[in-house]
Amino acid sequence: MRYTHVVFDIDNTLINTTGAVLHGLQRALRDITGEHWDISRLLPVLGIPGLDAFERLGIHSPDQIFRIYPRWEQYEQEYQYTAYLYEGIVPLLDFLKKKGCSLGIITSKTMPQYTCSFLPFQISGYFQTVITADDTVRHKPDPEPMLEYMKRTDACPRQILYIGDSIYDMQCASRAGVDSCLALWGCHCPDDISSTHRFEDPAAIIRWLE
């Protein structure tokens, strides 16, 4: 198999967290701003670090941001019951493991967020290397997270496939010289996203790699 390292994003790639992220943010915004934000207005925050999301939403007041952000984290955790592992993820991870691939994660989550929201799904044991937002100064779409992964694993760009659902994931991979795979099963706006590969579901990746 061409790729010896397969690296995954978490949100909406391994786990469907859309409801938890967006409803948590909607509730926090309503608490602090008094305004009801329609869920469709919040879609641009998916797949990027939490603090960067406020710029995308046009919220620039440091006071508002630092009042909203902790509530968002709190409410997102309260909505974690809505999150679920995508069908076909465990068979894909098992397949890659049997093929001898090293598996990794590059996520915009901080380490505390990773611990609280990802570890309960009990698949963390598949992954040898995890890069969170706490591990780099710059975040996706900057290549720094992928460069940090390569530094830790001694992997070359041609050995790596990065699977994610957002344009930030694809740009991070591309800027690091790494092939990308768009996870259409979790992607909200695939038409405007450039990637090396794209697949409808995890099972399609298995069929392709076989």
Accessible surface in RSA format (square Angstrom, percent):
REM  Atomic radii and reference values for relative SASA: ProtOr
REM  Chains: A
REM  Algorithm: Lee & Richards
REM  Probe-radius: 1.40
REM  Slices: 20
REM RES _ NUM      All-atoms   Total-Side   Main-Chain    Non-polar    All polar
REM                ABS   REL    ABS   REL    ABS   REL    ABS   REL    ABS   REL
RES MET A   1    93.05  48.2  13.47   8.9  79.59 189.5  28.37  24.1  64.69  85.7
RES ARG A   2   157.36  66.1 126.70  64.6  30.67  73.0  67.82  92.7  89.54  54.3
RES TYR A   3     5.19   2.4   3.94   2.2   1.25   3.3   3.30   2.5   1.88   2.3
RES THR A   4    60.43  43.0  57.38  58.2   3.05   7.3  58.75  78.9   1.68   2.5
RES HIS A   5    20.84  11.4  20.84  14.5   0.00   0.0   5.97   6.1  14.88  17.3
RES VAL A   6     1.52   1.0   1.52   1.4   0.00   0.0   1.52   1.3   0.00   0.0
RES VAL A   7     0.00   0.0   0.00   0.0   0.00   0.0   0.00   0.0   0.00   0.0
RES PHE A   8     0.00   0.0   0.00   0.0   0.00   0.0   0.00   0.0   0.00   0.0
RES ASP A   9     5.14   3.6   5.14   5.1   0.00   0.0   0.01   0.0   5.13   5.1
RES ILE A  10     0.61   0.3   0.61   0.5   0.00   0.0   0.61   0.4   0.00   0.0
RES ASP A  11    26.71  18.7  26.03  25.9   0.68   1.6   7.22  17.0  19.49  19.4
RES ASN A  12     1.29   0.9   1.29   1.3   0.00   0.0   0.20   0.5   1.09   1.1
RES THR A  13     0.00   0.0   0.00   0.0   0.00   0.0   0.00   0.0   0.00   0.0
RES LEU A  14     0.00   0.0   0.00   0.0   0.00   0.0   0.00   0.0   0.00   0.0
RES ILE A  15     0.58   0.3   0.58   0.4   0.00   0.0   0.58   0.4   0.00   0.0
RES ASN A  16    30.68  21.2  29.45  28.5   1.22   2.9   0.07   0.2  30.60  29.6
RES THR A  17     1.81   1.3   1.48   1.5   0.33   0.8   1.81   2.4   0.00   0.0
RES THR A  18    24.76  17.6  24.76  25.1   0.00   0.0  22.49  30.2   2.27   3.4
RES GLY A  19    24.60  30.3   0.00   N/A  24.60  30.3  18.62  51.1   5.99  13.4
RES ALA A  20     0.11   0.1   0.00   0.0   0.11   0.2   0.00   0.0   0.11   0.3
RES VAL A  21    12.88   8.5  12.88  11.7   0.00   0.0  12.88  11.2   0.00   0.0
RES LEU A  22     2.65   1.5   2.65   1.9   0.00   0.0   2.65   1.9   0.00   0.0
RES HIS A  23    75.70  41.4  74.67  51.9   1.03   2.6  39.53  40.7  36.17  42.1
RES GLY A  24     0.00   0.0   0.00   N/A   0.00   0.0   0.00   0.0   0.00   0.0
RES LEU A  25     0.09   0.0   0.09   0.1   0.00   0.0   0.09   0.1   0.00   0.0
RES GLN A  26    20.55  11.5  20.55  15.0   0.00   0.0   0.01   0.0  20.54  15.6
RES ARG A  27    75.80  31.8  75.49  38.5   0.32   0.8  10.69  14.6  65.11  39.5
RES ALA A  28     0.00   0.0   0.00   0.0   0.00   0.0   0.00   0.0   0.00   0.0
RES LEU A  29     0.00   0.0   0.00   0.0   0.00   0.0   0.00   0.0   0.00   0.0
RES ARG A  30   101.76  42.7  96.88  49.4   4.88  11.6  40.63  55.5  61.14  37.1
RES ASP A  31    63.44  44.4  28.92  28.8  34.52  81.6  10.09  23.8  53.35  53.2
RES ILE A  32    23.48  13.4   4.21   3.1  19.27  46.4   4.34   3.1  19.14  51.9
RES THR A  33    46.25  32.9  13.45  13.6  32.80  78.2  18.10  24.3  28.14  42.5
RES GLY A  34    64.51  79.6   0.00   N/A  64.51  79.6  30.65  84.1  33.86  75.8
RES GLU A  35    74.98  43.0  69.58  52.6   5.40  12.9  33.52  64.8  41.46  33.8
RES HIS A  36   113.18  61.9  94.22  65.5  18.96  48.5  72.62  74.8  40.57  47.2
RES TRP A  37    16.66   6.7  16.66   8.1   0.00   0.0  16.66   8.9   0.00   0.0
RES ASP A  38    75.83  53.1  74.14  73.8   1.69   4.0  23.11  54.4  52.73  52.6
RES ILE A  39    47.46  27.0  46.72  34.8   0.75   1.8  46.72  33.6   0.75   2.0
RES SER A  40    71.24  60.2  55.86  74.6  15.38  35.4  41.13  87.6  30.12  42.2
RES ARG A  41   114.73  48.2 100.57  51.3  14.16  33.7  51.29  70.1  63.43  38.4
RES LEU A  42     0.00   0.0   0.00   0.0   0.00   0.0   0.00   0.0   0.00   0.0
RES LEU A  43    60.27  33.6  53.79  38.5   6.48  16.3  54.14  38.0   6.13  16.5
RES PRO A  44    55.34  40.3  42.72  38.9  12.62  45.9  52.69  43.5   2.65  16.5
RES VAL A  45     3.61   2.4   0.00   0.0   3.61   8.7   0.00   0.0   3.61   9.8
RES LEU A  46    20.50  11.4  10.51   7.5   9.99  25.1  11.56   8.1   8.94  24.1
RES GLY A  47    15.39  19.0   0.00   N/A  15.39  19.0   8.26  22.7   7.13  16.0
RES ILE A  48    15.99   9.1   2.78   2.1  13.21  31.8   2.78   2.0  13.21  35.9
RES PRO A  49    10.29   7.5   9.80   8.9   0.50   1.8  10.29   8.5   0.00   0.0
RES GLY A  50    15.47  19.1   0.00   N/A  15.47  19.1   6.71  18.4   8.76  19.6
RES LEU A  51    88.48  49.3  77.44  55.4  11.04  27.8  77.55  54.5  10.93  29.4
RES ASP A  52    60.50  42.4  57.28  57.0   3.22   7.6  14.20  33.4  46.29  46.2
RES ALA A  53     0.16   0.1   0.16   0.2   0.00   0.0   0.16   0.2   0.00   0.0
RES PHE A  54     0.56   0.3   0.56   0.3   0.00   0.0   0.56   0.3   0.00   0.0
RES GLU A  55   127.19  73.0 115.51  87.4  11.69  27.8  32.23  62.3  94.96  77.5
RES ARG A  56   113.41  47.6  82.84  42.2  30.57  72.8  31.55  43.1  81.86  49.6
RES LEU A  57    22.88  12.7   3.69   2.6  19.19  48.2   8.75   6.1  14.13  38.0
RES GLY A  58    47.99  59.2   0.00   N/A  47.99  59.2  23.52  64.5  24.47  54.8
RES ILE A  59    13.41   7.6   9.28   6.9   4.13   9.9  12.49   9.0   0.92   2.5
RES HIS A  60   128.90  70.4 108.37  75.3  20.53  52.5  77.17  79.5  51.73  60.2
RES SER A  61    46.38  39.2  37.20  49.6   9.18  21.2  31.85  67.8  14.53  20.4
RES PRO A  62    91.91  67.0  90.58  82.6   1.33   4.8  91.79  75.8   0.12   0.7
RES ASP A  63    91.47  64.1  80.59  80.2  10.88  25.7  39.13  92.1  52.34  52.2
RES GLN A  64    56.61  31.7  56.61  41.4   0.00   0.0  10.38  22.1  46.22  35.1
RES ILE A  65    25.60  14.6  25.60  19.1   0.00   0.0  25.60  18.4   0.00   0.0
RES PHE A  66   130.44  65.3 117.27  72.6  13.16  34.3 117.29  71.1  13.15  37.6
RES ARG A  67   114.49  48.1 108.96  55.5   5.53  13.2  39.31  53.7  75.18  45.6
RES ILE A  68     0.00   0.0   0.00   0.0   0.00   0.0   0.00   0.0   0.00   0.0
RES TYR A  69    36.16  16.9  36.16  20.6   0.00   0.0  28.78  21.6   7.38   9.1
RES PRO A  70    70.27  51.2  63.96  58.3   6.32  23.0  65.58  54.1   4.69  29.2
RES ARG A  71    97.63  41.0  96.81  49.3   0.82   2.0  14.62  20.0  83.01  50.3
RES TRP A  72    13.17   5.3  13.17   6.4   0.00   0.0  13.17   7.0   0.00   0.0
RES GLU A  73    63.54  36.5  55.04  41.6   8.50  20.2  20.60  39.8  42.93  35.1
RES GLN A  74    97.99  54.8  88.04  64.3   9.95  23.7  37.17  79.1  60.82  46.1
RES TYR A  75    19.31   9.0  19.31  11.0   0.00   0.0   2.18   1.6  17.12  21.1
RES GLU A  76    27.09  15.6  27.09  20.5   0.00   0.0   6.46  12.5  20.63  16.8
RES GLN A  77    81.97  45.8  73.66  53.8   8.31  19.8  41.72  88.8  40.25  30.5
RES GLU A  78    84.95  48.8  62.88  47.6  22.08  52.6  44.32  85.7  40.63  33.2
RES TYR A  79    52.08  24.3  52.08  29.6   0.00   0.0  25.46  19.1  26.62  32.8
RES GLN A  80    26.25  14.7  19.87  14.5   6.38  15.2  18.05  38.4   8.20   6.2
RES TYR A  81   175.04  81.7 135.15  76.9  39.90 103.8 114.59  86.1  60.45  74.5
RES THR A  82    54.18  38.5  33.98  34.4  20.19  48.1  40.72  54.7  13.46  20.3
RES ALA A  83    12.44  11.4   0.00   0.0  12.44  28.3   0.32   0.5  12.12  32.1
RES TYR A  84   117.30  54.8 115.51  65.7   1.79   4.7  87.72  65.9  29.58  36.5
RES LEU A  85    49.24  27.4  32.98  23.6  16.26  40.9  32.98  23.2  16.26  43.8
RES TYR A  86    24.02  11.2  20.91  11.9   3.11   8.1  18.19  13.7   5.84   7.2
RES GLU A  87   166.12  95.4 143.86 108.8  22.26  53.0  66.98 129.5  99.14  80.9
RES GLY A  88    18.56  22.9   0.00   N/A  18.56  22.9  12.24  33.6   6.31  14.1
RES ILE A  89     0.13   0.1   0.02   0.0   0.11   0.3   0.02   0.0   0.11   0.3
RES VAL A  90    53.48  35.2  52.51  47.5   0.97   2.3  52.51  45.6   0.97   2.6
RES PRO A  91    74.27  54.1  66.73  60.8   7.54  27.4  71.33  58.9   2.94  18.3
RES LEU A  92     0.00   0.0   0.00   0.0   0.00   0.0   0.00   0.0   0.00   0.0
RES LEU A  93     0.00   0.0   0.00   0.0   0.00   0.0   0.00   0.0   0.00   0.0
RES ASP A  94    49.60  34.7  48.75  48.5   0.85   2.0  12.36  29.1  37.24  37.1
RES PHE A  95    27.26  13.6  23.60  14.6   3.66   9.5  26.81  16.3   0.45   1.3
RES LEU A  96     0.38   0.2   0.38   0.3   0.00   0.0   0.38   0.3   0.00   0.0
RES LYS A  97   133.02  64.9 121.48  74.5  11.54  27.5  70.81  63.7  62.21  66.3
RES LYS A  98   179.17  87.4 140.40  86.1  38.77  92.3  94.23  84.8  84.93  90.5
RES LYS A  99   109.09  53.2  77.47  47.5  31.61  75.3  31.12  28.0  77.97  83.1
RES GLY A 100    61.02  75.3   0.00   N/A  61.02  75.3  33.37  91.6  27.65  61.9
RES CYS A 101    12.63   9.6   1.64   1.8  10.99  25.8   0.54   1.4  12.09  13.0
RES SER A 102    40.83  34.5  38.87  51.9   1.95   4.5   7.38  15.7  33.45  46.9
RES LEU A 103     2.08   1.2   1.68   1.2   0.40   1.0   1.68   1.2   0.40   1.1
RES GLY A 104     0.00   0.0   0.00   N/A   0.00   0.0   0.00   0.0   0.00   0.0
RES ILE A 105     0.00   0.0   0.00   0.0   0.00   0.0   0.00   0.0   0.00   0.0
RES ILE A 106     0.75   0.4   0.75   0.6   0.00   0.0   0.75   0.5   0.00   0.0
RES THR A 107     7.23   5.1   2.09   2.1   5.14  12.2   0.00   0.0   7.23  10.9
RES SER A 108    18.30  15.5  10.49  14.0   7.81  18.0  12.49  26.6   5.81   8.1
RES LYS A 109    12.73   6.2  10.23   6.3   2.49   5.9   8.98   8.1   3.75   4.0
RES THR A 110    33.38  23.7  33.38  33.8   0.00   0.0  31.22  41.9   2.17   3.3
RES MET A 111    80.73  41.8  80.73  53.4   0.00   0.0  72.56  61.7   8.16  10.8
RES PRO A 112    86.16  62.8  79.42  72.4   6.74  24.5  86.09  71.1   0.07   0.4
RES GLN A 113    41.64  23.3  37.20  27.2   4.44  10.6  23.31  49.6  18.33  13.9
RES TYR A 114    15.44   7.2  15.44   8.8   0.00   0.0  10.81   8.1   4.63   5.7
RES THR A 115    63.50  45.2  58.82  59.6   4.68  11.1  47.84  64.3  15.66  23.7
RES CYS A 116    67.48  51.0  56.96  63.5  10.52  24.7  12.56  31.8  54.92  59.2
RES SER A 117     7.10   6.0   5.00   6.7   2.10   4.8   5.73  12.2   1.38   1.9
RES PHE A 118     0.04   0.0   0.00   0.0   0.04   0.1   0.04   0.0   0.00   0.0
RES LEU A 119    68.01  37.9  59.82  42.8   8.19  20.6  60.17  42.3   7.84  21.1
RES PRO A 120    89.87  65.5  58.68  53.5  31.19 113.4  70.21  58.0  19.66 122.2
RES PHE A 121    50.81  25.4  34.45  21.3  16.36  42.6  39.17  23.7  11.64  33.3
RES GLN A 122   161.05  90.1 129.44  94.6  31.61  75.3  39.08  83.2 121.97  92.5
RES ILE A 123     7.04   4.0   5.96   4.4   1.08   2.6   7.04   5.1   0.00   0.0
RES SER A 124    34.41  29.1  28.38  37.9   6.03  13.9   5.67  12.1  28.74  40.3
RES GLY A 125    75.77  93.4   0.00   N/A  75.77  93.4  45.96 126.1  29.81  66.8
RES TYR A 126    41.18  19.2  36.71  20.9   4.47  11.6  23.17  17.4  18.00  22.2
RES PHE A 127    16.26   8.1   0.00   0.0  16.26  42.3   0.14   0.1  16.12  46.1
RES GLN A 128   121.86  68.1  83.53  61.0  38.32  91.2  59.84 127.4  62.01  47.0
RES THR A 129    19.53  13.9  16.54  16.8   2.98   7.1   7.49  10.1  12.04  18.2
RES VAL A 130    28.70  18.9  18.62  16.9  10.08  24.3  18.62  16.2  10.08  27.3
RES ILE A 131     0.68   0.4   0.67   0.5   0.00   0.0   0.67   0.5   0.00   0.0
RES THR A 132     2.62   1.9   0.45   0.5   2.17   5.2   0.23   0.3   2.39   3.6
RES ALA A 133    14.01  12.9   6.72  10.4   7.29  16.6   8.13  11.5   5.87  15.6
RES ASP A 134    87.48  61.3  52.17  51.9  35.31  83.5  29.46  69.3  58.03  57.9
RES ASP A 135    49.25  34.5  25.45  25.3  23.80  56.3   6.19  14.6  43.06  42.9
RES THR A 136    14.72  10.5   1.06   1.1  13.66  32.6   6.28   8.4   8.45  12.8
RES VAL A 137   127.65  84.0 106.33  96.3  21.32  51.4 111.99  97.3  15.66  42.5
RES ARG A 138   136.82  57.4 133.07  67.8   3.74   8.9  51.08  69.8  85.74  52.0
RES HIS A 139    49.06  26.8  39.87  27.7   9.19  23.5  18.07  18.6  30.98  36.1
RES LYS A 140     4.07   2.0   2.09   1.3   1.97   4.7   1.34   1.2   2.73   2.9
RES PRO A 141    31.62  23.0  31.62  28.8   0.00   0.0  31.62  26.1   0.00   0.0
RES ASP A 142    37.00  25.9  34.74  34.6   2.26   5.4   9.70  22.8  27.30  27.2
RES PRO A 143    28.21  20.6  28.21  25.7   0.00   0.0  28.21  23.3   0.00   0.0
RES GLU A 144    35.09  20.1  34.96  26.5   0.13   0.3  15.07  29.1  20.02  16.3
RES PRO A 145     6.58   4.8   6.58   6.0   0.00   0.0   6.58   5.4   0.00   0.0
RES MET A 146     0.00   0.0   0.00   0.0   0.00   0.0   0.00   0.0   0.00   0.0
RES LEU A 147    86.87  48.4  81.56  58.3   5.31  13.4  82.17  57.7   4.70  12.7
RES GLU A 148    36.14  20.7  33.35  25.2   2.78   6.6   2.84   5.5  33.30  27.2
RES TYR A 149     1.13   0.5   1.13   0.6   0.00   0.0   0.00   0.0   1.13   1.4
RES MET A 150    20.97  10.9  17.80  11.8   3.17   7.5  15.31  13.0   5.67   7.5
RES LYS A 151   159.66  77.9 134.14  82.3  25.52  60.8  92.03  82.8  67.63  72.0
RES ARG A 152   115.67  48.6  77.60  39.6  38.07  90.7  38.20  52.2  77.48  47.0
RES THR A 153    34.77  24.7  10.00  10.1  24.76  59.0  16.92  22.7  17.85  27.0
RES ASP A 154   129.51  90.7 101.30 100.8  28.21  66.7  33.98  80.0  95.53  95.3
RES ALA A 155     9.27   8.5   0.00   0.0   9.27  21.1   1.17   1.6   8.10  21.5
RES CYS A 156    48.21  36.5  46.45  51.8   1.76   4.1   3.11   7.9  45.10  48.6
RES PRO A 157    53.02  38.6  52.46  47.8   0.56   2.0  52.46  43.3   0.56   3.5
RES ARG A 158   172.63  72.5 162.56  82.9  10.07  24.0  66.76  91.2 105.86  64.2
RES GLN A 159    55.54  31.1  55.09  40.3   0.45   1.1  10.42  22.2  45.12  34.2
RES ILE A 160     0.41   0.2   0.00   0.0   0.41   1.0   0.00   0.0   0.41   1.1
RES LEU A 161     0.47   0.3   0.47   0.3   0.00   0.0   0.47   0.3   0.00   0.0
RES TYR A 162     0.00   0.0   0.00   0.0   0.00   0.0   0.00   0.0   0.00   0.0
RES ILE A 163     0.25   0.1   0.25   0.2   0.00   0.0   0.25   0.2   0.00   0.0
RES GLY A 164     0.00   0.0   0.00   N/A   0.00   0.0   0.00   0.0   0.00   0.0
RES ASP A 165     6.13   4.3   4.28   4.3   1.85   4.4   0.00   0.0   6.13   6.1
RES SER A 166    12.94  10.9  10.22  13.6   2.72   6.3  12.94  27.6   0.00   0.0
RES ILE A 167    67.48  38.4  66.64  49.6   0.84   2.0  66.64  48.0   0.84   2.3
RES TYR A 168    37.87  17.7  37.87  21.5   0.00   0.0  14.88  11.2  22.99  28.3
RES ASP A 169     0.36   0.3   0.36   0.4   0.00   0.0   0.00   0.0   0.36   0.4
RES MET A 170     3.59   1.9   1.74   1.2   1.85   4.4   2.09   1.8   1.50   2.0
RES GLN A 171    52.05  29.1  50.57  37.0   1.49   3.5  16.99  36.2  35.06  26.6
RES CYS A 172     0.00   0.0   0.00   0.0   0.00   0.0   0.00   0.0   0.00   0.0
RES ALA A 173     0.00   0.0   0.00   0.0   0.00   0.0   0.00   0.0   0.00   0.0
RES SER A 174    78.51  66.3  60.09  80.2  18.42  42.4  27.39  58.3  51.12  71.6
RES ARG A 175   136.35  57.3 102.33  52.2  34.02  81.0  41.96  57.3  94.39  57.2
RES ALA A 176    10.30   9.5   0.00   0.0  10.30  23.4   4.26   6.0   6.04  16.0
RES GLY A 177    53.07  65.4   0.00   N/A  53.07  65.4  34.46  94.6  18.61  41.7
RES VAL A 178     6.29   4.1   0.00   0.0   6.29  15.2   0.76   0.7   5.53  15.0
RES ASP A 179    28.47  19.9  27.23  27.1   1.25   3.0   2.12   5.0  26.35  26.3
RES SER A 180     4.45   3.8   4.45   5.9   0.00   0.0   0.21   0.5   4.24   5.9
RES CYS A 181     0.00   0.0   0.00   0.0   0.00   0.0   0.00   0.0   0.00   0.0
RES LEU A 182     0.00   0.0   0.00   0.0   0.00   0.0   0.00   0.0   0.00   0.0
RES ALA A 183     0.00   0.0   0.00   0.0   0.00   0.0   0.00   0.0   0.00   0.0
RES LEU A 184    37.50  20.9  21.37  15.3  16.13  40.5  21.57  15.1  15.93  42.9
RES TRP A 185    44.82  18.0  14.11   6.8  30.71  72.1  23.34  12.4  21.48  34.8
RES GLY A 186     7.11   8.8   0.00   N/A   7.11   8.8   6.05  16.6   1.07   2.4
RES CYS A 187    18.07  13.7   1.06   1.2  17.01  40.0   0.23   0.6  17.85  19.2
RES HIS A 188    88.52  48.4  56.63  39.4  31.89  81.6  42.41  43.7  46.11  53.6
RES CYS A 189    80.47  60.9  73.03  81.4   7.44  17.5  30.56  77.4  49.91  53.8
RES PRO A 190    37.74  27.5  37.74  34.4   0.00   0.0  37.74  31.2   0.00   0.0
RES ASP A 191   136.10  95.3 103.23 102.7  32.88  77.7  33.22  78.2 102.89 102.6
RES ASP A 192   123.84  86.7  98.47  98.0  25.37  60.0  34.79  81.9  89.05  88.8
RES ILE A 193    16.55   9.4  10.47   7.8   6.08  14.6  11.55   8.3   4.99  13.6
RES SER A 194   100.83  85.2  80.87 107.9  19.96  46.0  53.05 113.0  47.78  66.9
RES SER A 195    31.66  26.8   0.66   0.9  31.00  71.4   5.65  12.0  26.02  36.4
RES THR A 196    72.43  51.5  39.48  40.0  32.95  78.5  34.92  46.9  37.51  56.7
RES HIS A 197    42.41  23.2  34.94  24.3   7.46  19.1  30.73  31.7  11.67  13.6
RES ARG A 198    96.34  40.4  79.44  40.5  16.89  40.2  45.44  62.1  50.90  30.8
RES PHE A 199    31.19  15.6  28.87  17.9   2.32   6.0  31.19  18.9   0.00   0.0
RES GLU A 200   123.51  70.9 114.74  86.8   8.77  20.9  52.21 101.0  71.30  58.2
RES ASP A 201    54.84  38.4  54.84  54.6   0.00   0.0  21.79  51.3  33.05  33.0
RES PRO A 202     3.73   2.7   3.73   3.4   0.00   0.0   3.73   3.1   0.00   0.0
RES ALA A 203    44.04  40.5  42.35  65.4   1.69   3.8  43.38  61.1   0.66   1.7
RES ALA A 204    15.35  14.1  13.26  20.5   2.09   4.8  13.26  18.7   2.09   5.5
RES ILE A 205     0.52   0.3   0.52   0.4   0.00   0.0   0.52   0.4   0.00   0.0
RES ILE A 206    29.43  16.7  29.43  21.9   0.00   0.0  29.43  21.2   0.00   0.0
RES ARG A 207   154.72  65.0 137.20  69.9  17.53  41.7  70.05  95.7  84.68  51.3
RES TRP A 208    97.15  39.0  68.70  33.3  28.45  66.8  52.31  27.9  44.84  72.8
RES LEU A 209    27.04  15.1   7.75   5.5  19.29  48.5  10.46   7.3  16.59  44.6
RES GLU A 210   141.13  81.0  81.09  61.3  60.05 143.0  38.43  74.3 102.70  83.9
END  Absolute sums over single chains surface
CHAIN  1 A     9696.6       7596.8       2099.8       4978.8       4717.9
END  Absolute sums over all chains
TOTAL          9696.6       7596.8       2099.8       4978.8       4717.9
